[in-house]
Amino acid sequence: MNKNRPVNLNLAAFRFPVTSISSILHRISGVILFLSVPLCLWALQSSLTPGGFAEVKSVLSSGIAKFITWAILSMLAYHIIAGVRHLLMDAGIGETLQGGRFGANAVIALGVLTAVGIGVWIW
């Protein structure tokens, strides 16, 4: 029996590299987008009639609905940006360790910028 093994693993003590943070955020954004599909389909279906369009417009004018819309659009933008990074890596661009770090930093920075832009656009 190895007595040097940790008894409790402290996950807060770990420092994740930026590439893993970018990858985890890409997966989280995909899950959020998947879970938001029913809401988006409801809004689309309801908005196809004149009375339903007015209902969807009134529902989406509240503050919490604007926040949810901002979150969904921000996750969509981040997921697209990270997906483009993966496509570039499939083409052989940014496959090195330095290129991976640069790409991950660029994805996070562009994701934050687009989230701010979407927030300004919605409000």
The first five atom37 places (N, CA, C, CB, O) and aatype in JSON, in Angstrom:
{
  "aatype": [12, 2, 11, 2, 1, 14, 19, 2, 10, 2, 10, 0, 0, 13, 1, 13, 14, 19, 16, 15, 9, 15, 15, 9, 10, 8, 1, 9, 15, 7, 19, 9, 10, 13, 10, 15, 19, 14, 10, 4, 10, 17, 0, 10, 5, 15, 15, 10, 16, 14, 7, 7, 13, 0, 6, 19, 11, 15, 19, 10, 15, 15, 7, 9, 0, 11, 13, 9, 16, 17, 0, 9, 10, 15, 12, 10, 0, 18, 8, 9, 9, 0, 7, 19, 1, 8, 10, 10, 12, 3, 0, 7, 9, 7, 6, 16, 10, 5, 7, 7, 1, 13, 7, 0, 2, 0, 19, 9, 0, 10, 7, 19, 10, 16, 0, 19, 7, 9, 7, 19, 17, 9, 17],
  "atom_mask": [
    [1, 1, 1, 1, 1],
    [1, 1, 1, 1, 1],
    [1, 1, 1, 1, 1],
    [1, 1, 1, 1, 1],
    [1, 1, 1, 1, 1],
    [1, 1, 1, 1, 1],
    [1, 1, 1, 1, 1],
    [1, 1, 1, 1, 1],
    [1, 1, 1, 1, 1],
    [1, 1, 1, 1, 1],
    [1, 1, 1, 1, 1],
    [1, 1, 1, 1, 1],
    [1, 1, 1, 1, 1],
    [1, 1, 1, 1, 1],
    [1, 1, 1, 1, 1],
    [1, 1, 1, 1, 1],
    [1, 1, 1, 1, 1],
    [1, 1, 1, 1, 1],
    [1, 1, 1, 1, 1],
    [1, 1, 1, 1, 1],
    [1, 1, 1, 1, 1],
    [1, 1, 1, 1, 1],
    [1, 1, 1, 1, 1],
    [1, 1, 1, 1, 1],
    [1, 1, 1, 1, 1],
    [1, 1, 1, 1, 1],
    [1, 1, 1, 1, 1],
    [1, 1, 1, 1, 1],
    [1, 1, 1, 1, 1],
    [1, 1, 1, 0, 1],
    [1, 1, 1, 1, 1],
    [1, 1, 1, 1, 1],
    [1, 1, 1, 1, 1],
    [1, 1, 1, 1, 1],
    [1, 1, 1, 1, 1],
    [1, 1, 1, 1, 1],
    [1, 1, 1, 1, 1],
    [1, 1, 1, 1, 1],
    [1, 1, 1, 1, 1],
    [1, 1, 1, 1, 1],
    [1, 1, 1, 1, 1],
    [1, 1, 1, 1, 1],
    [1, 1, 1, 1, 1],
    [1, 1, 1, 1, 1],
    [1, 1, 1, 1, 1],
    [1, 1, 1, 1, 1],
    [1, 1, 1, 1, 1],
    [1, 1, 1, 1, 1],
    [1, 1, 1, 1, 1],
    [1, 1, 1, 1, 1],
    [1, 1, 1, 0, 1],
    [1, 1, 1, 0, 1],
    [1, 1, 1, 1, 1],
    [1, 1, 1, 1, 1],
    [1, 1, 1, 1, 1],
    [1, 1, 1, 1, 1],
    [1, 1, 1, 1, 1],
    [1, 1, 1, 1, 1],
    [1, 1, 1, 1, 1],
    [1, 1, 1, 1, 1],
    [1, 1, 1, 1, 1],
    [1, 1, 1, 1, 1],
    [1, 1, 1, 0, 1],
    [1, 1, 1, 1, 1],
    [1, 1, 1, 1, 1],
    [1, 1, 1, 1, 1],
    [1, 1, 1, 1, 1],
    [1, 1, 1, 1, 1],
    [1, 1, 1, 1, 1],
    [1, 1, 1, 1, 1],
    [1, 1, 1, 1, 1],
    [1, 1, 1, 1, 1],
    [1, 1, 1, 1, 1],
    [1, 1, 1, 1, 1],
    [1, 1, 1, 1, 1],
    [1, 1, 1, 1, 1],
    [1, 1, 1, 1, 1],
    [1, 1, 1, 1, 1],
    [1, 1, 1, 1, 1],
    [1, 1, 1, 1, 1],
    [1, 1, 1, 1, 1],
    [1, 1, 1, 1, 1],
    [1, 1, 1, 0, 1],
    [1, 1, 1, 1, 1],
    [1, 1, 1, 1, 1],
    [1, 1, 1, 1, 1],
    [1, 1, 1, 1, 1],
    [1, 1, 1, 1, 1],
    [1, 1, 1, 1, 1],
    [1, 1, 1, 1, 1],
    [1, 1, 1, 1, 1],
    [1, 1, 1, 0, 1],
    [1, 1, 1, 1, 1],
    [1, 1, 1, 0, 1],
    [1, 1, 1, 1, 1],
    [1, 1, 1, 1, 1],
    [1, 1, 1, 1, 1],
    [1, 1, 1, 1, 1],
    [1, 1, 1, 0, 1],
    [1, 1, 1, 0, 1],
    [1, 1, 1, 1, 1],
    [1, 1, 1, 1, 1],
    [1, 1, 1, 0, 1],
    [1, 1, 1, 1, 1],
    [1, 1, 1, 1, 1],
    [1, 1, 1, 1, 1],
    [1, 1, 1, 1, 1],
    [1, 1, 1, 1, 1],
    [1, 1, 1, 1, 1],
    [1, 1, 1, 1, 1],
    [1, 1, 1, 0, 1],
    [1, 1, 1, 1, 1],
    [1, 1, 1, 1, 1],
    [1, 1, 1, 1, 1],
    [1, 1, 1, 1, 1],
    [1, 1, 1, 1, 1],
    [1, 1, 1, 0, 1],
    [1, 1, 1, 1, 1],
    [1, 1, 1, 0, 1],
    [1, 1, 1, 1, 1],
    [1, 1, 1, 1, 1],
    [1, 1, 1, 1, 1],
    [1, 1, 1, 1, 1]
  ],
  "atom_positions": [
    [[0.84, -1.19, 0.0], [0.0, 0.0, 0.0], [0.89, 1.25, 0.0], [-0.96, 0.0, 1.22], [1.83, 1.34, 0.78]],
    [[0.58, 2.19, -0.87], [1.36, 3.42, -1.0], [0.8, 4.46, -0.04], [1.35, 3.94, -2.46], [-0.35, 4.89, -0.2]],
    [[1.59, 4.86, 0.95], [1.13, 5.83, 1.95], [1.25, 7.27, 1.47], [1.92, 5.65, 3.23], [0.74, 8.18, 2.14]],
    [[1.91, 7.52, 0.33], [2.09, 8.88, -0.17], [0.94, 9.34, -1.06], [3.37, 8.97, -0.94], [0.95, 10.48, -1.53]],
    [[-0.04, 8.49, -1.28], [-1.18, 8.86, -2.11], [-2.06, 9.86, -1.37], [-1.99, 7.62, -2.53], [-2.24, 9.74, -0.16]],
    [[-2.63, 10.83, -2.07], [-3.52, 11.78, -1.39], [-4.83, 11.11, -0.99], [-3.8, 12.99, -2.3], [-5.36, 10.27, -1.72]],
    [[-5.33, 11.5, 0.16], [-6.57, 10.93, 0.65], [-7.75, 11.61, -0.04], [-6.68, 11.09, 2.19], [-8.65, 10.95, -0.55]],
    [[-7.73, 12.93, -0.06], [-8.77, 13.71, -0.72], [-8.12, 14.55, -1.81], [-9.54, 14.62, 0.3], [-7.14, 15.26, -1.57]],
    [[-8.67, 14.46, -2.99], [-8.11, 15.2, -4.12], [-8.72, 16.59, -4.16], [-8.37, 14.45, -5.45], [-9.94, 16.73, -4.29]],
    [[-7.91, 17.61, -4.04], [-8.37, 19.0, -4.04], [-8.33, 19.52, -5.48], [-7.49, 19.88, -3.09], [-7.28, 19.9, -5.98]],
    [[-9.5, 19.54, -6.12], [-9.55, 19.99, -7.51], [-9.28, 21.48, -7.66], [-10.9, 19.67, -8.11], [-8.88, 21.93, -8.73]],
    [[-9.49, 22.26, -6.59], [-9.23, 23.69, -6.66], [-7.73, 24.0, -6.73], [-9.84, 24.39, -5.45], [-7.34, 25.1, -7.12]],
    [[-6.9, 23.03, -6.36], [-5.45, 23.25, -6.39], [-4.86, 23.06, -7.78], [-4.77, 22.31, -5.41], [-3.72, 23.46, -8.03]],
    [[-5.61, 22.44, -8.68], [-5.11, 22.2, -10.03], [-5.16, 23.48, -10.86], [-5.9, 21.09, -10.72], [-6.08, 24.28, -10.72]],
    [[-4.17, 23.65, -11.72], [-4.14, 24.76, -12.68], [-4.3, 24.15, -14.06], [-2.81, 25.62, -12.57], [-3.37, 23.54, -14.59]],
    [[-5.49, 24.31, -14.65], [-5.74, 23.74, -15.96], [-5.11, 24.62, -17.04], [-7.26, 23.59, -16.2], [-5.16, 25.85, -16.94]],
    [[-4.52, 24.02, -18.07], [-3.99, 24.82, -19.18], [-5.13, 25.46, -19.97], [-3.12, 23.94, -20.12], [-6.27, 24.98, -19.94]],
    [[-4.82, 26.53, -20.66], [-5.84, 27.27, -21.39], [-6.48, 26.42, -22.48], [-5.22, 28.53, -22.01], [-7.64, 26.63, -22.83]],
    [[-5.74, 25.47, -23.02], [-6.31, 24.6, -24.05], [-7.41, 23.72, -23.47], [-5.23, 23.73, -24.68], [-8.42, 23.48, -24.13]],
    [[-7.23, 23.23, -22.25], [-8.28, 22.4, -21.66], [-9.48, 23.24, -21.24], [-7.73, 21.62, -20.45], [-10.62, 22.78, -21.32]],
    [[-9.25, 24.47, -20.79], [-10.35, 25.37, -20.44], [-11.19, 25.66, -21.68], [-9.82, 26.69, -19.81], [-12.42, 25.64, -21.62]],
    [[-10.52, 25.94, -22.79], [-11.23, 26.2, -24.04], [-12.04, 24.98, -24.48], [-10.23, 26.6, -25.14], [-13.17, 25.12, -24.94]],
    [[-11.46, 23.81, -24.35], [-12.15, 22.58, -24.73], [-13.36, 22.3, -23.84], [-11.18, 21.39, -24.68], [-14.42, 21.92, -24.33]],
    [[-13.2, 22.51, -22.54], [-14.31, 22.29, -21.61], [-15.44, 23.28, -21.9], [-13.84, 22.42, -20.15], [-16.61, 22.9, -21.88]],
    [[-15.1, 24.54, -22.16], [-16.11, 25.54, -22.48], [-16.83, 25.21, -23.79], [-15.48, 26.93, -22.57], [-18.02, 25.48, -23.93]],
    [[-16.1, 24.63, -24.74], [-16.72, 24.23, -26.01], [-17.75, 23.12, -25.77], [-15.64, 23.75, -27.01], [-18.82, 23.14, -26.37]],
    [[-17.43, 22.18, -24.9], [-18.37, 21.11, -24.59], [-19.58, 21.64, -23.82], [-17.68, 20.0, -23.78], [-20.72, 21.24, -24.08]],
    [[-19.33, 22.54, -22.86], [-20.43, 23.11, -22.08], [-21.36, 23.92, -22.98], [-19.88, 24.01, -20.94], [-22.58, 23.84, -22.85]],
    [[-20.78, 24.69, -23.9], [-21.62, 25.48, -24.81], [-22.46, 24.57, -25.7], [-20.75, 26.4, -25.69], [-23.6, 24.9, -26.01]],
    [[-21.92, 23.43, -26.1], [-22.68, 22.48, -26.9], [-23.85, 21.9, -26.13], [0.0, 0.0, 0.0], [-24.94, 21.75, -26.68]],
    [[-23.64, 21.58, -24.86], [-24.73, 21.05, -24.02], [-25.81, 22.11, -23.82], [-24.18, 20.58, -22.66], [-27.0, 21.8, -23.91]],
    [[-25.4, 23.35, -23.56], [-26.38, 24.43, -23.37], [-27.18, 24.65, -24.65], [-25.67, 25.74, -22.95], [-28.39, 24.85, -24.6]],
    [[-26.51, 24.6, -25.79], [-27.23, 24.76, -27.06], [-28.22, 23.62, -27.28], [-26.23, 24.83, -28.23], [-29.33, 23.85, -27.76]],
    [[-27.82, 22.4, -26.95], [-28.71, 21.26, -27.09], [-29.94, 21.42, -26.19], [-27.98, 19.96, -26.77], [-31.06, 21.13, -26.61]],
    [[-29.72, 21.87, -24.97], [-30.83, 22.04, -24.04], [-31.74, 23.21, -24.41], [-30.3, 22.23, -22.63], [-32.9, 23.25, -24.01]],
    [[-31.22, 24.17, -25.18], [-32.03, 25.33, -25.56], [-32.85, 25.1, -26.82], [-31.13, 26.52, -25.76], [-33.66, 25.95, -27.19]],
    [[-32.67, 23.98, -27.48], [-33.41, 23.7, -28.72], [-34.93, 23.73, -28.52], [-33.0, 22.35, -29.27], [-35.62, 24.35, -29.33]],
    [[-35.49, 23.1, -27.46], [-36.95, 23.18, -27.31], [-37.47, 24.61, -27.17], [-37.38, 22.38, -26.1], [-38.51, 24.95, -27.74]],
    [[-36.77, 25.44, -26.44], [-37.18, 26.84, -26.28], [-37.14, 27.57, -27.62], [-36.27, 27.55, -25.26], [-38.07, 28.31, -27.96]],
    [[-36.1, 27.36, -28.37], [-35.97, 28.02, -29.67], [-37.04, 27.51, -30.65], [-34.57, 27.79, -30.26], [-37.58, 28.3, -31.43]],
    [[-37.33, 26.21, -30.62], [-38.36, 25.68, -31.5], [-39.75, 26.2, -31.11], [-38.35, 24.15, -31.46], [-40.58, 26.47, -31.98]],
    [[-40.0, 26.34, -29.8], [-41.27, 26.91, -29.36], [-41.41, 28.34, -29.88], [-41.38, 26.88, -27.82], [-42.46, 28.71, -30.41]],
    [[-40.36, 29.14, -29.72], [-40.41, 30.53, -30.18], [-40.61, 30.59, -31.69], [-39.13, 31.28, -29.77], [-41.37, 31.43, -32.18]],
    [[-39.95, 29.73, -32.43], [-40.11, 29.72, -33.88], [-41.52, 29.33, -34.28], [-39.1, 28.77, -34.53], [-42.15, 29.99, -35.11]],
    [[-42.04, 28.25, -33.69], [-43.37, 27.79, -34.05], [-44.44, 28.81, -33.66], [-43.66, 26.44, -33.38], [-45.37, 29.05, -34.43]],
    [[-44.3, 29.4, -32.48], [-45.29, 30.38, -32.03], [-45.26, 31.65, -32.85], [-45.07, 30.71, -30.57], [-46.29, 32.3, -33.04]],
    [[-44.1, 32.01, -33.33], [-43.97, 33.28, -34.05], [-44.48, 33.21, -35.49], [-42.54, 33.73, -34.06], [-44.49, 34.23, -36.18]],
    [[-44.89, 32.05, -35.95], [-45.33, 31.92, -37.34], [-46.76, 32.4, -37.57], [-45.21, 30.48, -37.77], [-47.19, 32.52, -38.72]],
    [[-47.48, 32.67, -36.5], [-48.83, 33.24, -36.64], [-48.79, 34.68, -36.15], [-49.9, 32.39, -35.85], [-47.97, 35.01, -35.29]],
    [[-49.65, 35.55, -36.67], [-49.6, 36.96, -36.24], [-49.81, 37.14, -34.73], [-50.66, 37.76, -36.99], [-49.1, 37.92, -34.1]],
    [[-50.78, 36.42, -34.15], [-50.99, 36.55, -32.72], [-49.86, 35.95, -31.91], [0.0, 0.0, 0.0], [-49.47, 36.47, -30.87]],
    [[-49.32, 34.84, -32.41], [-48.2, 34.19, -31.73], [-46.94, 35.03, -31.77], [0.0, 0.0, 0.0], [-46.16, 35.05, -30.82]],
    [[-46.74, 35.74, -32.88], [-45.57, 36.61, -32.98], [-45.62, 37.7, -31.92], [-45.48, 37.24, -34.37], [-44.6, 38.01, -31.29]],
    [[-46.8, 38.28, -31.71], [-46.94, 39.31, -30.68], [-46.7, 38.72, -29.3], [-48.34, 39.95, -30.74], [-46.12, 39.38, -28.43]],
    [[-47.14, 37.47, -29.08], [-46.91, 36.81, -27.79], [-45.43, 36.57, -27.54], [-47.68, 35.48, -27.73], [-44.91, 36.85, -26.46]],
    [[-44.74, 36.04, -28.55], [-43.3, 35.78, -28.41], [-42.56, 37.09, -28.21], [-42.75, 35.04, -29.66], [-41.62, 37.16, -27.4]],
    [[-42.95, 38.13, -28.91], [-42.3, 39.43, -28.77], [-42.48, 39.98, -27.36], [-42.87, 40.43, -29.81], [-41.54, 40.54, -26.79]],
    [[-43.67, 39.81, -26.79], [-43.89, 40.31, -25.42], [-43.13, 39.47, -24.4], [-45.4, 40.31, -25.09], [-42.6, 40.0, -23.42]],
    [[-43.07, 38.15, -24.63], [-42.32, 37.29, -23.7], [-40.83, 37.63, -23.75], [-42.53, 35.79, -24.05], [-40.18, 37.69, -22.71]],
    [[-40.3, 37.85, -24.94], [-38.86, 38.11, -25.08], [-38.46, 39.52, -24.69], [-38.44, 37.84, -26.49], [-37.28, 39.85, -24.72]],
    [[-39.41, 40.37, -24.34], [-39.06, 41.73, -23.95], [-38.74, 41.85, -22.46], [-40.18, 42.68, -24.3], [-38.27, 42.9, -22.02]],
    [[-38.97, 40.8, -21.68], [-38.65, 40.86, -20.24], [-37.14, 40.72, -20.04], [-39.42, 39.76, -19.46], [-36.43, 40.23, -20.92]],
    [[-36.69, 41.13, -18.88], [-35.26, 41.11, -18.59], [-34.68, 39.71, -18.54], [0.0, 0.0, 0.0], [-33.59, 39.47, -19.07]],
    [[-35.4, 38.78, -17.9], [-34.88, 37.41, -17.8], [-34.84, 36.74, -19.17], [-35.75, 36.57, -16.83], [-33.93, 35.97, -19.46]],
    [[-35.83, 37.05, -20.03], [-35.83, 36.48, -21.38], [-34.68, 37.06, -22.2], [-37.18, 36.75, -22.09], [-34.07, 36.35, -23.0]],
    [[-34.39, 38.33, -22.01], [-33.25, 38.93, -22.72], [-31.94, 38.28, -22.26], [-33.2, 40.46, -22.48], [-31.04, 38.04, -23.07]],
    [[-31.84, 37.99, -20.95], [-30.64, 37.33, -20.45], [-30.51, 35.93, -21.03], [-30.67, 37.26, -18.92], [-29.42, 35.53, -21.44]],
    [[-31.62, 35.19, -21.08], [-31.59, 33.83, -21.64], [-31.23, 33.88, -23.12], [-32.94, 33.13, -21.44], [-30.46, 33.05, -23.61]],
    [[-31.78, 34.85, -23.83], [-31.45, 35.02, -25.26], [-29.98, 35.36, -25.43], [-32.33, 36.11, -25.9], [-29.32, 34.83, -26.32]],
    [[-29.47, 36.25, -24.57], [-28.04, 36.59, -24.62], [-27.18, 35.36, -24.36], [-27.71, 37.7, -23.6], [-26.18, 35.14, -25.04]],
    [[-27.56, 34.56, -23.36], [-26.77, 33.37, -23.03], [-26.77, 32.37, -24.19], [-27.32, 32.69, -21.77], [-25.72, 31.82, -24.53]],
    [[-27.92, 32.16, -24.79], [-28.0, 31.2, -25.91], [-27.17, 31.7, -27.09], [-29.46, 30.98, -26.34], [-26.42, 30.93, -27.68]],
    [[-27.31, 32.96, -27.44], [-26.55, 33.5, -28.57], [-25.05, 33.55, -28.29], [-27.05, 34.9, -28.93], [-24.24, 33.31, -29.19]],
    [[-24.68, 33.85, -27.04], [-23.26, 33.86, -26.69], [-22.66, 32.46, -26.76], [-23.06, 34.44, -25.27], [-21.55, 32.29, -27.25]],
    [[-23.41, 31.47, -26.29], [-22.93, 30.09, -26.38], [-22.83, 29.64, -27.83], [-23.86, 29.15, -25.6], [-21.9, 28.92, -28.2]],
    [[-23.79, 30.06, -28.65], [-23.75, 29.73, -30.08], [-22.51, 30.34, -30.73], [-25.03, 30.21, -30.79], [-21.82, 29.68, -31.5]],
    [[-22.24, 31.6, -30.42], [-21.07, 32.27, -31.01], [-19.78, 31.59, -30.56], [-21.05, 33.76, -30.61], [-18.89, 31.35, -31.37]],
    [[-19.67, 31.28, -29.25], [-18.46, 30.62, -28.75], [-18.3, 29.26, -29.4], [-18.5, 30.48, -27.22], [-17.19, 28.88, -29.78]],
    [[-19.4, 28.51, -29.52], [-19.32, 27.17, -30.09], [-18.88, 27.23, -31.55], [-20.68, 26.46, -29.97], [-18.11, 26.38, -32.0]],
    [[-19.37, 28.21, -32.29], [-18.96, 28.37, -33.69], [-17.48, 28.74, -33.77], [-19.81, 29.44, -34.39], [-16.75, 28.18, -34.59]],
    [[-17.04, 29.67, -32.94], [-15.63, 30.09, -32.97], [-14.72, 28.92, -32.63], [-15.4, 31.25, -31.98], [-13.71, 28.71, -33.3]],
    [[-15.06, 28.16, -31.58], [-14.24, 27.01, -31.21], [-14.3, 25.93, -32.29], [-14.71, 26.44, -29.85], [-13.31, 25.24, -32.53]],
    [[-15.44, 25.79, -32.93], [-15.55, 24.82, -34.02], [-14.67, 25.18, -35.21], [0.0, 0.0, 0.0], [-14.07, 24.31, -35.83]],
    [[-14.6, 26.47, -35.52], [-13.72, 26.92, -36.6], [-12.26, 26.64, -36.23], [-13.92, 28.45, -36.89], [-11.46, 26.25, -37.08]],
    [[-11.91, 26.83, -34.96], [-10.55, 26.51, -34.51], [-10.26, 25.03, -34.73], [-10.37, 26.87, -33.02], [-9.17, 24.68, -35.19]],
    [[-11.22, 24.16, -34.41], [-11.01, 22.73, -34.62], [-10.9, 22.39, -36.1], [-12.15, 21.94, -33.99], [-10.12, 21.52, -36.47]],
    [[-11.67, 23.07, -36.94], [-11.54, 22.84, -38.38], [-10.17, 23.26, -38.88], [-12.63, 23.61, -39.13], [-9.57, 22.58, -39.72]],
    [[-9.66, 24.39, -38.36], [-8.32, 24.82, -38.75], [-7.26, 23.83, -38.28], [-8.02, 26.22, -38.17], [-6.3, 23.55, -39.0]],
    [[-7.45, 23.28, -37.09], [-6.5, 22.28, -36.6], [-6.58, 21.01, -37.44], [-6.78, 21.95, -35.11], [-5.56, 20.36, -37.66]],
    [[-7.77, 20.65, -37.92], [-7.9, 19.49, -38.82], [-7.17, 19.73, -40.13], [-9.37, 19.19, -39.09], [-6.71, 18.78, -40.77]],
    [[-7.06, 21.0, -40.54], [-6.34, 21.35, -41.77], [-4.83, 21.48, -41.53], [-6.89, 22.66, -42.34], [-4.08, 21.77, -42.46]],
    [[-4.4, 21.27, -40.28], [-2.97, 21.32, -39.97], [-2.49, 22.67, -39.48], [0.0, 0.0, 0.0], [-1.28, 22.88, -39.36]],
    [[-3.4, 23.59, -39.2], [-3.02, 24.92, -38.73], [-3.18, 24.98, -37.22], [-3.88, 26.03, -39.42], [-4.27, 24.71, -36.69]],
    [[-2.12, 25.33, -36.51], [-2.19, 25.48, -35.06], [-2.14, 24.18, -34.3], [0.0, 0.0, 0.0], [-2.73, 24.07, -33.22]],
    [[-1.46, 23.19, -34.83], [-1.38, 21.9, -34.16], [-0.25, 21.81, -33.15], [-1.22, 20.81, -35.17], [-0.23, 20.89, -32.33]],
    [[0.68, 22.74, -33.18], [1.79, 22.7, -32.24], [1.3, 23.14, -30.86], [2.95, 23.61, -32.71], [0.18, 23.65, -30.72]],
    [[2.12, 22.93, -29.85], [1.76, 23.33, -28.5], [1.57, 24.84, -28.42], [2.82, 22.87, -27.49], [0.6, 25.32, -27.82]],
    [[2.48, 25.59, -29.02], [2.37, 27.04, -29.03], [1.16, 27.49, -29.84], [3.65, 27.68, -29.59], [0.45, 28.41, -29.43]],
    [[0.92, 26.86, -30.97], [-0.25, 27.19, -31.8], [-1.55, 26.85, -31.1], [0.0, 0.0, 0.0], [-2.53, 27.58, -31.23]],
    [[-1.57, 25.75, -30.35], [-2.75, 25.37, -29.59], [-3.08, 26.37, -28.5], [0.0, 0.0, 0.0], [-4.24, 26.71, -28.27]],
    [[-2.03, 26.82, -27.81], [-2.22, 27.83, -26.76], [-2.72, 29.15, -27.36], [-0.91, 28.07, -25.98], [-3.64, 29.77, -26.83]],
    [[-2.12, 29.55, -28.46], [-2.55, 30.79, -29.12], [-4.0, 30.67, -29.58], [-1.63, 31.12, -30.31], [-4.79, 31.59, -29.39]],
    [[-4.33, 29.54, -30.2], [-5.69, 29.33, -30.68], [-6.7, 29.33, -29.55], [0.0, 0.0, 0.0], [-7.79, 29.89, -29.69]],
    [[-6.36, 28.69, -28.43], [-7.27, 28.65, -27.28], [-7.48, 30.05, -26.71], [-6.74, 27.71, -26.19], [-8.6, 30.43, -26.38]],
    [[-6.4, 30.81, -26.59], [-6.51, 32.19, -26.1], [-7.35, 33.03, -27.06], [-5.12, 32.82, -25.93], [-8.17, 33.85, -26.63]],
    [[-7.14, 32.84, -28.36], [-7.9, 33.6, -29.35], [-9.38, 33.25, -29.29], [-7.36, 33.34, -30.76], [-10.23, 34.13, -29.41]],
    [[-9.71, 31.97, -29.1], [-11.11, 31.54, -29.01], [-11.78, 32.17, -27.8], [-11.21, 30.0, -28.94], [-12.9, 32.68, -27.9]],
    [[-11.11, 32.15, -26.67], [-11.69, 32.73, -25.45], [-11.85, 34.24, -25.6], [-10.82, 32.41, -24.22], [-12.88, 34.79, -25.22]],
    [[-10.84, 34.9, -26.14], [-10.92, 36.35, -26.33], [-12.04, 36.72, -27.31], [-9.57, 36.91, -26.83], [-12.82, 37.63, -27.04]],
    [[-12.11, 36.02, -28.43], [-13.18, 36.3, -29.39], [-14.55, 35.97, -28.82], [-12.95, 35.52, -30.69], [-15.53, 36.66, -29.11]],
    [[-14.62, 34.92, -28.0], [-15.88, 34.57, -27.36], [-16.36, 35.65, -26.41], [0.0, 0.0, 0.0], [-17.55, 35.97, -26.37]],
    [[-15.43, 36.22, -25.64], [-15.8, 37.31, -24.72], [-16.22, 38.54, -25.51], [-14.61, 37.66, -23.78], [-17.21, 39.19, -25.17]],
    [[-15.49, 38.87, -26.56], [-15.83, 40.05, -27.38], [-17.2, 39.89, -28.03], [-14.77, 40.28, -28.45], [-17.99, 40.84, -28.06]],
    [[-17.49, 38.71, -28.56], [-18.8, 38.52, -29.18], [-19.91, 38.51, -28.15], [-18.82, 37.22, -29.97], [-21.01, 38.99, -28.43]],
    [[-19.64, 37.99, -26.95], [-20.66, 38.01, -25.89], [-20.98, 39.44, -25.49], [-20.18, 37.22, -24.66], [-22.15, 39.78, -25.26]],
    [[-19.96, 40.28, -25.41], [-20.19, 41.7, -25.09], [-20.97, 42.36, -26.23], [-18.84, 42.44, -24.85], [-21.91, 43.11, -25.98]],
    [[-20.58, 42.08, -27.47], [-21.29, 42.64, -28.61], [-22.75, 42.2, -28.67], [0.0, 0.0, 0.0], [-23.63, 43.01, -28.98]],
    [[-23.0, 40.95, -28.38], [-24.38, 40.45, -28.37], [-25.17, 41.11, -27.25], [-24.4, 38.9, -28.2], [-26.34, 41.44, -27.42]],
    [[-24.52, 41.31, -26.1], [-25.2, 41.98, -24.99], [-25.58, 43.41, -25.34], [0.0, 0.0, 0.0], [-26.67, 43.86, -24.99]],
    [[-24.69, 44.11, -26.01], [-24.99, 45.49, -26.43], [-26.14, 45.49, -27.45], [-23.72, 46.18, -27.04], [-27.01, 46.36, -27.42]],
    [[-26.13, 44.5, -28.35], [-27.16, 44.41, -29.38], [-28.53, 44.09, -28.78], [-26.78, 43.34, -30.41], [-29.53, 44.65, -29.21]],
    [[-28.58, 43.2, -27.78], [-29.87, 42.8, -27.2], [-30.45, 43.9, -26.32], [-29.7, 41.51, -26.38], [-31.65, 44.16, -26.36]],
    [[-29.6, 44.55, -25.54], [-30.11, 45.61, -24.66], [-29.92, 46.91, -25.35], [-29.42, 45.61, -23.28], [-30.28, 47.96, -24.81]]
  ]
}
